[in-house]
């Protein structure tokens, strides 16, 4: 499987962080309206440096800090996009690249 899109799922951080080597074989993963949190996304970005992870929050302040705080584990992300292709340089303001 090269591209996967997941919507309205009960996937949580455990599913996102499990067996991260599977992302090497994928071109991209798009998740929206899932149960993944900002804390889980930050852990993934720290633990898997070869992975490009984008958080897309159009309705909130998008100034995400890499320091861990307690709210990160409760704050669900609107959408996330994973790719092994590399970080883009033209991301709009609603996108934070971890």
PAZAPA-4460 file (N, C-alpha, C; in steps of 0.05 Angstrom, whole numbers, plus 32768, in hexadecimal, padded with zeros to 4 digits):
% residues 98
    n_x    n_y    n_z   ca_x   ca_y   ca_z    c_x    c_y    c_z   seq   type   mol
   8011   7FE9   8000   8000   8000   8000   8012   8019   8000     1      X     A
   800D   802B   7FEE   801D   8043   7FEC   8010   805B   7FF9     2      X     A
   7FF6   805E   7FF6   7FE8   8075   8001   7FD0   806B   8011     3      X     A
   7FCC   8076   8028   7FB5   806E   8039   7FA8   8087   8044     4      X     A
   7F8E   8088   8042   7F7E   809E   804E   7F6B   8092   8062     5      X     A
   7F6B   809D   807A   7F5A   8093   8090   7F49   80AA   809A     6      X     A
   7F2F   80A7   809B   7F1D   80BB   80A4   7F0A   80B0   80B9     7      X     A
   7F02   80C1   80CC   7EEE   80BA   80E0   7EF4   809F   80EC     8      X     A
   7F0B   809B   80F7   7F14   8082   8102   7F19   8085   8120     9      X     A
   7F19   806F   812D   7F20   806F   814A   7F3E   806A   814F    10      X     A
   7F4E   806C   813A   7F6B   8069   813D   7F75   807D   8151    11      X     A
   7F85   8074   8163   7F91   8085   8178   7FAF   8085   8175    12      X     A
   7FBC   8090   8188   7FD9   8092   8187   7FE7   8077   8185    13      X     A
   7FDC   8063   8193   7FE8   8048   8192   7FEA   803D   8176    14      X     A
   7FD5   8041   8166   7FD5   8038   814B   7FE8   8048   813A    15      X     A
   7FEA   8062   813F   7FFC   8074   8130   8019   806D   8135    16      X     A
   801F   8066   814E   803B   8061   8156   8044   8044   8154    17      X     A
   8031   8031   814E   8038   8015   814C   8046   800F   8132    18      X     A
   805C   8000   8134   806B   7FF6   811D   8070   800D   8108    19      X     A
   807F   8021   8111   8083   8038   8100   8093   8032   80E6    20      X     A
   80A0   801B   80E5   80AF   8014   80CD   809D   8010   80B5    21      X     A
   8083   800B   80BA   8070   8008   80A4   806E   8021   8093    22      X     A
   8074   8038   809F   8072   8052   8090   8087   8054   807B    23      X     A
   809D   8045   807D   80B2   8045   8069   80A8   803C   804E    24      X     A
   8095   802A   804E   808B   801E   8035   8074   802E   8029    25      X     A
   806A   8042   8037   8053   8052   802E   805D   806C   8023    26      X     A
   804F   8076   8010   8055   8091   8005   8048   80A6   8017    27      X     A
   802F   80A0   8020   8022   80B4   8032   800C   80A7   8042    28      X     A
   8006   80B4   8058   7FEF   80AD   8069   7FE1   80C6   8071    29      X     A
   7FC7   80C7   806C   7FB6   80DF   8073   7FA2   80D5   8087    30      X     A
   7FA0   80E2   809E   7F8D   80DC   80B3   7F7D   80F5   80BA    31      X     A
   7F62   80F3   80BA   7F52   8109   80C2   7F3B   80FF   80D3    32      X     A
   7F33   810F   80E6   7F1D   8108   80F9   7F22   80EE   8107    33      X     A
   7F3B   80EB   8110   7F43   80D3   811F   7F48   80DA   813C    34      X     A
   7F52   80C8   814C   7F56   80CD   8168   7F73   80D2   816F    35      X     A
   7F84   80D6   815B   7FA1   80DB   8161   7FA3   80F7   816E    36      X     A
   7FB6   80F9   8180   7FBA   8112   818F   7FD4   8120   8186    37      X     A
   7FD6   8139   818D   7FEE   8148   8188   8006   813B   8195    38      X     A
   8003   8131   81AD   8019   8123   81BB   8022   810B   81AD    39      X     A
   8010   80FB   81A2   8018   80E3   8192   8027   80EB   8179    40      X     A
   801E   8100   816C   802C   8109   8154   8048   8114   815A    41      X     A
   804A   8122   8170   8065   812C   8178   8078   8115   817E    42      X     A
   806E   8100   818C   807E   80E8   8192   8087   80DB   8178    43      X     A
   8075   80D8   8165   807C   80CC   814C   8091   80DC   813D    44      X     A
   808E   80F6   813D   80A2   8107   812F   80BD   8106   813C    45      X     A
   80BE   8104   8157   80D8   8101   8165   80E5   80E6   8161    46      X     A
   80D5   80D1   8161   80DF   80B6   815F   80E6   80AD   8143    47      X     A
   80DA   80B9   812F   80DE   80B1   8113   80E6   80C9   8103    48      X     A
   8100   80D1   8104   8109   80EA   80F8   8108   80EA   80D9    49      X     A
   8107   80D2   80CD   8107   80D1   80AF   80EB   80D5   80A4    50      X     A
   80D7   80D7   80B6   80BB   80DA   80AE   80B3   80F8   80AE    51      X     A
   80A6   8101   809A   809B   811C   8099   807E   811B   80A4    52      X     A
   8079   812A   80B9   805E   8129   80C5   8053   8146   80C6    53      X     A
   803C   8149   80BA   802F   8163   80B9   8015   8162   80C9    54      X     A
   8011   8176   80DA   7FF8   8179   80E9   7FE8   8190   80DC    55      X     A
   7FCF   818B   80D5   7FBF   81A0   80C8   7FA8   81A7   80DB    56      X     A
   7FA8   81BF   80E5   7F93   81C9   80F7   7F8B   81E4   80EC    57      X     A
   7F74   81E5   80DE   7F6B   81FD   80D2   7F5C   820F   80E5    58      X     A
   7F52   8205   80FB   7F40   8214   810C   7F4D   821E   8125    59      X     A
   7F66   8218   812B   7F72   821F   8144   7F8D   822D   813F    60      X     A
   7F98   8238   8155   7FB3   8242   8154   7FC5   822C   814D    61      X     A
   7FD5   8230   8139   7FE5   821A   812E   8002   821B   8138    62      X     A
   8007   822A   814D   8022   822C   8158   8027   8215   816B    63      X     A
   8030   81FE   8160   8034   81E6   8170   8051   81E5   8179    64      X     A
   8055   81E2   8193   8070   81E0   819E   8078   81C3   81A0    65      X     A
   8092   81BE   819C   809C   81A2   819D   809F   8199   81BA    66      X     A
   809F   81AB   81CE   80A1   81A2   81E9   8087   8193   81F0    67      X     A
   808A   817F   8200   8073   8170   8208   8064   817E   821F    68      X     A
   804A   817F   821D   803A   8189   8233   8022   8177   8237    69      X     A
   8014   817A   824D   7FFE   8168   8254   7FE7   816A   8240    70      X     A
   7FE2   8181   8235   7FCB   8184   8223   7FCF   8175   8209    71      X     A
   7FE9   8170   8202   7FEE   8162   81E8   7FE0   8147   81E7    72      X     A
   7FDE   8139   81FD   7FD2   811E   81FD   7FB3   811F   81FB    73      X     A
   7FA8   8136   81FF   7F8A   8139   81FD   7F82   8147   81E3    74      X     A
   7F94   8157   81D7   7F8E   8166   81C0   7F8F   8156   81A6    75      X     A
   7F78   8150   819B   7F77   8140   8182   7F7F   8152   816B    76      X     A
   7F8C   8147   8157   7F94   8156   813F   7F7D   8153   812B    77      X     A
   7F78   8169   811C   7F63   8169   8108   7F6A   8154   80F2    78      X     A
   7F82   8158   80E7   7F8C   8147   80D1   7FAA   8144   80D4    79      X     A
   7FB4   812D   80CB   7FD1   812A   80C9   7FD8   811C   80AF    80      X     A
   7FF0   8123   80A6   7FFA   8118   808D   8016   810F   8091    81      X     A
   801B   80F6   808B   8036   80EA   808E   8040   80E4   8072    82      X     A
   805A   80E9   806E   8066   80E2   8055   8084   80DD   8059    83      X     A
   8090   80CC   8049   80AD   80C8   804A   80BB   80D8   8034    84      X     A
   80AB   80E7   8025   80B6   80F6   800E   80C7   810E   8018    85      X     A
   80C0   811A   802E   80CF   8131   8038   80BD   8149   803D    86      X     A
   80C7   815B   804D   80B7   8172   8055   80B4   8186   803E    87      X     A
   809D   8191   803C   8098   81A5   8027   80A0   81C1   8031    88      X     A
   80A6   81D2   801F   80AF   81ED   8027   8099   8202   8024    89      X     A
   8082   81FA   8018   806D   820D   8012   8053   8207   8022    90      X     A
   8056   81FE   803B   803F   81F8   804B   802F   8211   8053    91      X     A
   8015   8210   8052   8005   8226   805B   8006   8229   807A    92      X     A
   7FFD   823F   8084   7FFF   8245   80A1   7FF0   8231   80B2    93      X     A
   7FDC   8223   80A8   7FCD   8210   80B7   7FDC   81F5   80BB    94      X     A
   7FF3   81F2   80AE   8003   81DA   80AF   801B   81DE   80C0    95      X     A
   801F   81CB   80D3   8037   81CB   80E3   8046   81B1   80DC    96      X     A
   805F   81B4   80D5   8070   819D   80CE   8080   8196   80E7    97      X     A
   807B   817E   80F2   808A   8175   810A   80A4   8168   8102    98      X     A
***
